[in-house]
Structure formats: C-alpha cells, structure tokens
Amino acid sequence: MKWLHSLPGVSVVLSGMSTMKQLEENIEISSDIDTLSPEDMEIVKKAAQIYRSRTKVDCTGCKYCIPCPQNVAIPEVFQLYNNAHVYGSFDESSRSYSNLIQKEEDSSRCVECGLCEEKCPQNLTIIQYLKDARDDLYSR
C-alpha cells in the first residue's frame, strides 16, 4: 500500500474486499499510510529491473490467445517459462511442463497457425516463445 501511495498521480488505491472486516482493515491501513522514502523507492526500482531482466516473455496472462485450436495452454506455458528464469525454479517448472505434456496442452502441439498472435494485445511472437519454452523446459 505504501508503494502504491508513493506513485506519482495516485490519489486512490482500490483494494479488493468482500467482508466488512476486510473493509475496516483496509480503512485502518490506508488512514495512516506514509509514502516510501527515496531510498525505499530505489530498492523497489532495482528489484523491478532484476525481475524484468529475467523475464523471458512479457505475457500478462490476459488469455486473449486462447482457446488454441490445438489446445496449447499458452499462458500457462509462458508462466512456467518465466518462473523458471525469474525465480530459478527450473526443476519445478519442468515438472509442471511435464504435466502439460500428459494433458496434451504443451507447446509441442503448436502447428504455427498464428491465430494466437493475431489476438495478442501485446503483439508477442507467441509461436517463437512457445518453441523457446519447449526447448528450455522439456530438455531439463
């Protein structure tokens, strides 16, 4: 919450809630909030740079690319690929990718029809990223 309140131009921070208790907690948290110090903001900036440098696919998970005619779980493949590189969780991501293979939803199913790329609002080269993810996650 502090970080959000520290961003220029932010005057309201909306937080999801479904009970009166959550509403009361959010009011309490927001009523006594300071902004982050310049030093803290620099730490956040450095962390974001590290995260971005390790991210392989800038997929937001919007799912506009699905359904895929070949049943490729495109956002899930990209999430596993990114997690492997951002968090160093190669073994876990590879195991999860194996589950996609068993469910016949892995990137090897891609026939390069291009329908996903036509629908992607980020204009990602999905076909190439699927190949990269397959090569990286399947080979481990």
N, C-alpha and C positions, 0 to 999 in steps of 0.2 A: 504494500500500500504506500509506503514511504517513497519507493521508487516511482510509482505512478504519479503521485502528487508532485514529484520533483521535475517531471517532464514539462517543458515549456508549452503553454497553451492549454494544459489540462486544468479544468476547473471543477470537473465532476468525475468521480470514479464509481462506476456501477459494479456491484458485486452480486453474483447470483445467490439467492436465498429462497427458502421455501417454508420457513417457520418463523414465528415471532421471536424466538430465542436467537436465531441467526440474524434477524434484523437488528435486534438490540445489541448483539456483539459487533456488528458492522458499524452501528452508530457510535458505540464506545471507541472502537479502534480509530474511526475517522475523525472523531471530535478532538482528539489530542495528538494529531499527527504533525510531525515536523518533516521538512524535506531532507533529502540526503545531503551530506556535506560534499563539497567538491572532490575530496579525496575518495569518498564512497562512490561517487558518480564515475570517477576514473577507474575504480576497480570493476564496476559494472561494465564499463566500456571495454576494458581489456578482456573480461570474461566473454563478452559478446563476440569480440574479434576472434578469440580462440575457437569458440563454438562455430562461427561462420567458416573459419579456415578448415575445419574438419568435416563440415557438412558436404556430402557428395552431390545431393540433389535438393534443390530449393523447392521441393514439393510441400504445399501447405496442407495436403490431405483433404482438399475440397471434394474429392471424389467425382468431379465432372467427367473424368476419364473412364469411369465405369458406368454401366456394365461393359466389360470387354467381351466381344463375341467368342473369344477363346477361353473365357473365364479366368484370365490372369488377374490376380489380386494386386493391381498396380500400386495403390497407396501403401499396402502392407509390405510389399517388396521394397519399396523406397524407404519405409520406416526402418526395416531391418538393416538395410544397407547403410543408412545414416547412423543408426545406433551403433553398429559395428565400428564405425570410424570415429564418431564423436565420443563415445564412452569406452571404446576399446573392448566391446563385448562381442568379439568375433565368434567365439565358441557358441555362445547363447544365440546369436543371430543366425549362425549356420544351422544350429539345431532347429530353430523356428522355421528357417527356409526349407529344411527337410520336411517339415510338416506341411508346408505349402506344396511341395512336390507330391507327397502322399495324397493330398486333397485335389491334385491336378489343377493347382492355381498358381504355379510358379512361372517365372519369366521365360522358361524354355518353350512354353506353349504359344508364345507370341509369333504370329505369322506376318508381322510388319504391315498390317492393313492400314495403319495410320489414323484410324478413327479416334483413338485416344488423343493423339497430337492435335487433331482438328478441334477437339473440345477443351483442351487445356488452356485456362486463362493465363497461365504463366508462360505459355509458349515453350514448354520444356521439350527437349528432344527425347521423349519418353522411350522410343524404340532403342536408342543407343544406351540410355541409362539402364534399361532392363537387361541388355547384354552385359553391361559392366557389372551390375549387381549379381547376375547369374555367375559370371566368371569369378567374382570375388567370394561370394557366399557358398557356391557349390564346390569350389576347389579346396575348401578347408576341411 
